[in-house]
Amino acid sequence: MRSQCTATLLVDDARVRVTRFDFAPGAETGWHRHGHDYVITAITDCPMLIEEPGGAVRRVLVVAGTAYVRAEGGEHNVVNDGSVPMSFVEVELKEAAAA
């Protein structure tokens, strides 16, 4: 059984939720489904093992200082696949800004 990562809520308002995730080597998020579009920004290099429904597994490296965006609905478990701690910040986009 893997240890759980630490999720620290930084901002949670009507428009966004910002959470920092810190993983020891081998730690995981646990299975989850994204209810909002989101942006991930890597604080450290993040060698991730992504477990997906149906048994698919992907290994990706998100380099420190880079970011990516994903649409709501993704379901997965994220594992630190490296030998040192990793951290990233997730920004969930709850609603569009008023025009």
Phi and psi in radians as a Rosetta constraint file:
Dihedral C 1 N 2 CA 2 C 2 CIRCULARHARMONIC -1.476 0.35
Dihedral N 2 CA 2 C 2 N 3 CIRCULARHARMONIC 2.695 0.35
Dihedral C 2 N 3 CA 3 C 3 CIRCULARHARMONIC -1.349 0.35
Dihedral N 3 CA 3 C 3 N 4 CIRCULARHARMONIC 2.788 0.35
Dihedral C 3 N 4 CA 4 C 4 CIRCULARHARMONIC -1.600 0.35
Dihedral N 4 CA 4 C 4 N 5 CIRCULARHARMONIC 2.535 0.35
Dihedral C 4 N 5 CA 5 C 5 CIRCULARHARMONIC -1.226 0.35
Dihedral N 5 CA 5 C 5 N 6 CIRCULARHARMONIC 2.951 0.35
Dihedral C 5 N 6 CA 6 C 6 CIRCULARHARMONIC -1.789 0.35
Dihedral N 6 CA 6 C 6 N 7 CIRCULARHARMONIC 2.185 0.35
Dihedral C 6 N 7 CA 7 C 7 CIRCULARHARMONIC -1.904 0.35
Dihedral N 7 CA 7 C 7 N 8 CIRCULARHARMONIC 2.114 0.35
Dihedral C 7 N 8 CA 8 C 8 CIRCULARHARMONIC -1.999 0.35
Dihedral N 8 CA 8 C 8 N 9 CIRCULARHARMONIC 1.987 0.35
Dihedral C 8 N 9 CA 9 C 9 CIRCULARHARMONIC -1.268 0.35
Dihedral N 9 CA 9 C 9 N 10 CIRCULARHARMONIC 2.165 0.35
Dihedral C 9 N 10 CA 10 C 10 CIRCULARHARMONIC -1.816 0.35
Dihedral N 10 CA 10 C 10 N 11 CIRCULARHARMONIC -0.675 0.35
Dihedral C 10 N 11 CA 11 C 11 CIRCULARHARMONIC -2.548 0.35
Dihedral N 11 CA 11 C 11 N 12 CIRCULARHARMONIC 2.422 0.35
Dihedral C 11 N 12 CA 12 C 12 CIRCULARHARMONIC -2.631 0.35
Dihedral N 12 CA 12 C 12 N 13 CIRCULARHARMONIC 1.749 0.35
Dihedral C 12 N 13 CA 13 C 13 CIRCULARHARMONIC -2.265 0.35
Dihedral N 13 CA 13 C 13 N 14 CIRCULARHARMONIC -2.890 0.35
Dihedral C 13 N 14 CA 14 C 14 CIRCULARHARMONIC -1.155 0.35
Dihedral N 14 CA 14 C 14 N 15 CIRCULARHARMONIC -0.438 0.35
Dihedral C 14 N 15 CA 15 C 15 CIRCULARHARMONIC -1.805 0.35
Dihedral N 15 CA 15 C 15 N 16 CIRCULARHARMONIC -0.627 0.35
Dihedral C 15 N 16 CA 16 C 16 CIRCULARHARMONIC -2.455 0.35
Dihedral N 16 CA 16 C 16 N 17 CIRCULARHARMONIC 2.730 0.35
Dihedral C 16 N 17 CA 17 C 17 CIRCULARHARMONIC -2.207 0.35
Dihedral N 17 CA 17 C 17 N 18 CIRCULARHARMONIC 2.179 0.35
Dihedral C 17 N 18 CA 18 C 18 CIRCULARHARMONIC -2.027 0.35
Dihedral N 18 CA 18 C 18 N 19 CIRCULARHARMONIC 2.159 0.35
Dihedral C 18 N 19 CA 19 C 19 CIRCULARHARMONIC -2.304 0.35
Dihedral N 19 CA 19 C 19 N 20 CIRCULARHARMONIC 2.345 0.35
Dihedral C 19 N 20 CA 20 C 20 CIRCULARHARMONIC -1.675 0.35
Dihedral N 20 CA 20 C 20 N 21 CIRCULARHARMONIC 2.314 0.35
Dihedral C 20 N 21 CA 21 C 21 CIRCULARHARMONIC -1.993 0.35
Dihedral N 21 CA 21 C 21 N 22 CIRCULARHARMONIC 2.209 0.35
Dihedral C 21 N 22 CA 22 C 22 CIRCULARHARMONIC -2.096 0.35
Dihedral N 22 CA 22 C 22 N 23 CIRCULARHARMONIC 2.236 0.35
Dihedral C 22 N 23 CA 23 C 23 CIRCULARHARMONIC -2.116 0.35
Dihedral N 23 CA 23 C 23 N 24 CIRCULARHARMONIC 2.233 0.35
Dihedral C 23 N 24 CA 24 C 24 CIRCULARHARMONIC -1.267 0.35
Dihedral N 24 CA 24 C 24 N 25 CIRCULARHARMONIC 2.832 0.35
Dihedral C 24 N 25 CA 25 C 25 CIRCULARHARMONIC -0.939 0.35
Dihedral N 25 CA 25 C 25 N 26 CIRCULARHARMONIC 2.263 0.35
Dihedral C 25 N 26 CA 26 C 26 CIRCULARHARMONIC 1.467 0.35
Dihedral N 26 CA 26 C 26 N 27 CIRCULARHARMONIC -0.126 0.35
Dihedral C 26 N 27 CA 27 C 27 CIRCULARHARMONIC -1.300 0.35
Dihedral N 27 CA 27 C 27 N 28 CIRCULARHARMONIC 2.744 0.35
Dihedral C 27 N 28 CA 28 C 28 CIRCULARHARMONIC -2.300 0.35
Dihedral N 28 CA 28 C 28 N 29 CIRCULARHARMONIC 2.844 0.35
Dihedral C 28 N 29 CA 29 C 29 CIRCULARHARMONIC -1.395 0.35
Dihedral N 29 CA 29 C 29 N 30 CIRCULARHARMONIC -0.527 0.35
Dihedral C 29 N 30 CA 30 C 30 CIRCULARHARMONIC 1.576 0.35
Dihedral N 30 CA 30 C 30 N 31 CIRCULARHARMONIC 2.728 0.35
Dihedral C 30 N 31 CA 31 C 31 CIRCULARHARMONIC -1.111 0.35
Dihedral N 31 CA 31 C 31 N 32 CIRCULARHARMONIC 2.347 0.35
Dihedral C 31 N 32 CA 32 C 32 CIRCULARHARMONIC -2.699 0.35
Dihedral N 32 CA 32 C 32 N 33 CIRCULARHARMONIC 2.771 0.35
Dihedral C 32 N 33 CA 33 C 33 CIRCULARHARMONIC -2.085 0.35
Dihedral N 33 CA 33 C 33 N 34 CIRCULARHARMONIC 2.297 0.35
Dihedral C 33 N 34 CA 34 C 34 CIRCULARHARMONIC -1.392 0.35
Dihedral N 34 CA 34 C 34 N 35 CIRCULARHARMONIC 2.118 0.35
Dihedral C 34 N 35 CA 35 C 35 CIRCULARHARMONIC -1.575 0.35
Dihedral N 35 CA 35 C 35 N 36 CIRCULARHARMONIC -0.049 0.35
Dihedral C 35 N 36 CA 36 C 36 CIRCULARHARMONIC -2.495 0.35
Dihedral N 36 CA 36 C 36 N 37 CIRCULARHARMONIC 2.764 0.35
Dihedral C 36 N 37 CA 37 C 37 CIRCULARHARMONIC -1.044 0.35
Dihedral N 37 CA 37 C 37 N 38 CIRCULARHARMONIC 2.640 0.35
Dihedral C 37 N 38 CA 38 C 38 CIRCULARHARMONIC -2.641 0.35
Dihedral N 38 CA 38 C 38 N 39 CIRCULARHARMONIC 2.767 0.35
Dihedral C 38 N 39 CA 39 C 39 CIRCULARHARMONIC -2.155 0.35
Dihedral N 39 CA 39 C 39 N 40 CIRCULARHARMONIC 2.327 0.35
Dihedral C 39 N 40 CA 40 C 40 CIRCULARHARMONIC -1.932 0.35
Dihedral N 40 CA 40 C 40 N 41 CIRCULARHARMONIC 2.284 0.35
Dihedral C 40 N 41 CA 41 C 41 CIRCULARHARMONIC -2.104 0.35
Dihedral N 41 CA 41 C 41 N 42 CIRCULARHARMONIC 2.131 0.35
Dihedral C 41 N 42 CA 42 C 42 CIRCULARHARMONIC -1.345 0.35
Dihedral N 42 CA 42 C 42 N 43 CIRCULARHARMONIC 2.249 0.35
Dihedral C 42 N 43 CA 43 C 43 CIRCULARHARMONIC -1.510 0.35
Dihedral N 43 CA 43 C 43 N 44 CIRCULARHARMONIC -0.721 0.35
Dihedral C 43 N 44 CA 44 C 44 CIRCULARHARMONIC -2.029 0.35
Dihedral N 44 CA 44 C 44 N 45 CIRCULARHARMONIC 2.989 0.35
Dihedral C 44 N 45 CA 45 C 45 CIRCULARHARMONIC -1.037 0.35
Dihedral N 45 CA 45 C 45 N 46 CIRCULARHARMONIC 2.379 0.35
Dihedral C 45 N 46 CA 46 C 46 CIRCULARHARMONIC -2.167 0.35
Dihedral N 46 CA 46 C 46 N 47 CIRCULARHARMONIC 1.593 0.35
Dihedral C 46 N 47 CA 47 C 47 CIRCULARHARMONIC -1.376 0.35
Dihedral N 47 CA 47 C 47 N 48 CIRCULARHARMONIC 1.824 0.35
Dihedral C 47 N 48 CA 48 C 48 CIRCULARHARMONIC -1.847 0.35
Dihedral N 48 CA 48 C 48 N 49 CIRCULARHARMONIC 2.413 0.35
Dihedral C 48 N 49 CA 49 C 49 CIRCULARHARMONIC -1.775 0.35
Dihedral N 49 CA 49 C 49 N 50 CIRCULARHARMONIC 2.048 0.35
Dihedral C 49 N 50 CA 50 C 50 CIRCULARHARMONIC -1.841 0.35
Dihedral N 50 CA 50 C 50 N 51 CIRCULARHARMONIC 2.008 0.35
Dihedral C 50 N 51 CA 51 C 51 CIRCULARHARMONIC -1.679 0.35
Dihedral N 51 CA 51 C 51 N 52 CIRCULARHARMONIC 2.272 0.35
Dihedral C 51 N 52 CA 52 C 52 CIRCULARHARMONIC -2.096 0.35
Dihedral N 52 CA 52 C 52 N 53 CIRCULARHARMONIC 2.811 0.35
Dihedral C 52 N 53 CA 53 C 53 CIRCULARHARMONIC -0.962 0.35
Dihedral N 53 CA 53 C 53 N 54 CIRCULARHARMONIC 2.547 0.35
Dihedral C 53 N 54 CA 54 C 54 CIRCULARHARMONIC 1.485 0.35
Dihedral N 54 CA 54 C 54 N 55 CIRCULARHARMONIC 0.040 0.35
Dihedral C 54 N 55 CA 55 C 55 CIRCULARHARMONIC 1.633 0.35
Dihedral N 55 CA 55 C 55 N 56 CIRCULARHARMONIC -0.011 0.35
Dihedral C 55 N 56 CA 56 C 56 CIRCULARHARMONIC -1.160 0.35
Dihedral N 56 CA 56 C 56 N 57 CIRCULARHARMONIC 2.528 0.35
Dihedral C 56 N 57 CA 57 C 57 CIRCULARHARMONIC -2.357 0.35
Dihedral N 57 CA 57 C 57 N 58 CIRCULARHARMONIC 2.346 0.35
Dihedral C 57 N 58 CA 58 C 58 CIRCULARHARMONIC -2.229 0.35
Dihedral N 58 CA 58 C 58 N 59 CIRCULARHARMONIC 2.568 0.35
Dihedral C 58 N 59 CA 59 C 59 CIRCULARHARMONIC -1.988 0.35
Dihedral N 59 CA 59 C 59 N 60 CIRCULARHARMONIC 2.227 0.35
Dihedral C 59 N 60 CA 60 C 60 CIRCULARHARMONIC -2.359 0.35
Dihedral N 60 CA 60 C 60 N 61 CIRCULARHARMONIC 2.672 0.35
Dihedral C 60 N 61 CA 61 C 61 CIRCULARHARMONIC -2.066 0.35
Dihedral N 61 CA 61 C 61 N 62 CIRCULARHARMONIC 2.071 0.35
Dihedral C 61 N 62 CA 62 C 62 CIRCULARHARMONIC -1.801 0.35
Dihedral N 62 CA 62 C 62 N 63 CIRCULARHARMONIC 2.009 0.35
Dihedral C 62 N 63 CA 63 C 63 CIRCULARHARMONIC -1.317 0.35
Dihedral N 63 CA 63 C 63 N 64 CIRCULARHARMONIC 2.472 0.35
Dihedral C 63 N 64 CA 64 C 64 CIRCULARHARMONIC -0.867 0.35
Dihedral N 64 CA 64 C 64 N 65 CIRCULARHARMONIC 2.335 0.35
Dihedral C 64 N 65 CA 65 C 65 CIRCULARHARMONIC 1.529 0.35
Dihedral N 65 CA 65 C 65 N 66 CIRCULARHARMONIC -0.090 0.35
Dihedral C 65 N 66 CA 66 C 66 CIRCULARHARMONIC -1.747 0.35
Dihedral N 66 CA 66 C 66 N 67 CIRCULARHARMONIC 2.886 0.35
Dihedral C 66 N 67 CA 67 C 67 CIRCULARHARMONIC -2.456 0.35
Dihedral N 67 CA 67 C 67 N 68 CIRCULARHARMONIC 2.774 0.35
Dihedral C 67 N 68 CA 68 C 68 CIRCULARHARMONIC -2.540 0.35
Dihedral N 68 CA 68 C 68 N 69 CIRCULARHARMONIC 2.784 0.35
Dihedral C 68 N 69 CA 69 C 69 CIRCULARHARMONIC -2.117 0.35
Dihedral N 69 CA 69 C 69 N 70 CIRCULARHARMONIC 2.526 0.35
Dihedral C 69 N 70 CA 70 C 70 CIRCULARHARMONIC -2.393 0.35
Dihedral N 70 CA 70 C 70 N 71 CIRCULARHARMONIC 2.669 0.35
Dihedral C 70 N 71 CA 71 C 71 CIRCULARHARMONIC -1.452 0.35
Dihedral N 71 CA 71 C 71 N 72 CIRCULARHARMONIC 2.733 0.35
Dihedral C 71 N 72 CA 72 C 72 CIRCULARHARMONIC -1.020 0.35
Dihedral N 72 CA 72 C 72 N 73 CIRCULARHARMONIC 2.749 0.35
Dihedral C 72 N 73 CA 73 C 73 CIRCULARHARMONIC 1.817 0.35
Dihedral N 73 CA 73 C 73 N 74 CIRCULARHARMONIC -0.304 0.35
Dihedral C 73 N 74 CA 74 C 74 CIRCULARHARMONIC -1.097 0.35
Dihedral N 74 CA 74 C 74 N 75 CIRCULARHARMONIC 2.428 0.35
Dihedral C 74 N 75 CA 75 C 75 CIRCULARHARMONIC -2.221 0.35
Dihedral N 75 CA 75 C 75 N 76 CIRCULARHARMONIC 2.265 0.35
Dihedral C 75 N 76 CA 76 C 76 CIRCULARHARMONIC -2.987 0.35
Dihedral N 76 CA 76 C 76 N 77 CIRCULARHARMONIC 3.058 0.35
Dihedral C 76 N 77 CA 77 C 77 CIRCULARHARMONIC -2.168 0.35
Dihedral N 77 CA 77 C 77 N 78 CIRCULARHARMONIC 2.269 0.35
Dihedral C 77 N 78 CA 78 C 78 CIRCULARHARMONIC -1.864 0.35
Dihedral N 78 CA 78 C 78 N 79 CIRCULARHARMONIC 2.266 0.35
Dihedral C 78 N 79 CA 79 C 79 CIRCULARHARMONIC -2.168 0.35
Dihedral N 79 CA 79 C 79 N 80 CIRCULARHARMONIC 2.407 0.35
Dihedral C 79 N 80 CA 80 C 80 CIRCULARHARMONIC -1.247 0.35
Dihedral N 80 CA 80 C 80 N 81 CIRCULARHARMONIC 1.932 0.35
Dihedral C 80 N 81 CA 81 C 81 CIRCULARHARMONIC -1.628 0.35
Dihedral N 81 CA 81 C 81 N 82 CIRCULARHARMONIC 0.165 0.35
Dihedral C 81 N 82 CA 82 C 82 CIRCULARHARMONIC -1.836 0.35
Dihedral N 82 CA 82 C 82 N 83 CIRCULARHARMONIC -3.085 0.35
Dihedral C 82 N 83 CA 83 C 83 CIRCULARHARMONIC -1.805 0.35
Dihedral N 83 CA 83 C 83 N 84 CIRCULARHARMONIC 0.038 0.35
Dihedral C 83 N 84 CA 84 C 84 CIRCULARHARMONIC -2.282 0.35
Dihedral N 84 CA 84 C 84 N 85 CIRCULARHARMONIC 2.821 0.35
Dihedral C 84 N 85 CA 85 C 85 CIRCULARHARMONIC -1.030 0.35
Dihedral N 85 CA 85 C 85 N 86 CIRCULARHARMONIC 2.637 0.35
Dihedral C 85 N 86 CA 86 C 86 CIRCULARHARMONIC -2.334 0.35
Dihedral N 86 CA 86 C 86 N 87 CIRCULARHARMONIC 2.678 0.35
Dihedral C 86 N 87 CA 87 C 87 CIRCULARHARMONIC -2.531 0.35
Dihedral N 87 CA 87 C 87 N 88 CIRCULARHARMONIC 2.515 0.35
Dihedral C 87 N 88 CA 88 C 88 CIRCULARHARMONIC -2.566 0.35
Dihedral N 88 CA 88 C 88 N 89 CIRCULARHARMONIC 2.851 0.35
Dihedral C 88 N 89 CA 89 C 89 CIRCULARHARMONIC -1.968 0.35
Dihedral N 89 CA 89 C 89 N 90 CIRCULARHARMONIC 2.308 0.35
Dihedral C 89 N 90 CA 90 C 90 CIRCULARHARMONIC -1.923 0.35
Dihedral N 90 CA 90 C 90 N 91 CIRCULARHARMONIC 2.275 0.35
Dihedral C 90 N 91 CA 91 C 91 CIRCULARHARMONIC -2.002 0.35
Dihedral N 91 CA 91 C 91 N 92 CIRCULARHARMONIC 1.991 0.35
Dihedral C 91 N 92 CA 92 C 92 CIRCULARHARMONIC -1.628 0.35
Dihedral N 92 CA 92 C 92 N 93 CIRCULARHARMONIC 2.299 0.35
Dihedral C 92 N 93 CA 93 C 93 CIRCULARHARMONIC -1.699 0.35
Dihedral N 93 CA 93 C 93 N 94 CIRCULARHARMONIC 1.748 0.35
Dihedral C 93 N 94 CA 94 C 94 CIRCULARHARMONIC -1.313 0.35
Dihedral N 94 CA 94 C 94 N 95 CIRCULARHARMONIC -0.678 0.35
Dihedral C 94 N 95 CA 95 C 95 CIRCULARHARMONIC -2.712 0.35
Dihedral N 95 CA 95 C 95 N 96 CIRCULARHARMONIC 2.736 0.35
Dihedral C 95 N 96 CA 96 C 96 CIRCULARHARMONIC -1.279 0.35
Dihedral N 96 CA 96 C 96 N 97 CIRCULARHARMONIC 2.647 0.35
Dihedral C 96 N 97 CA 97 C 97 CIRCULARHARMONIC -1.159 0.35
Dihedral N 97 CA 97 C 97 N 98 CIRCULARHARMONIC 2.559 0.35
Dihedral C 97 N 98 CA 98 C 98 CIRCULARHARMONIC -1.165 0.35
Dihedral N 98 CA 98 C 98 N 99 CIRCULARHARMONIC 2.506 0.35
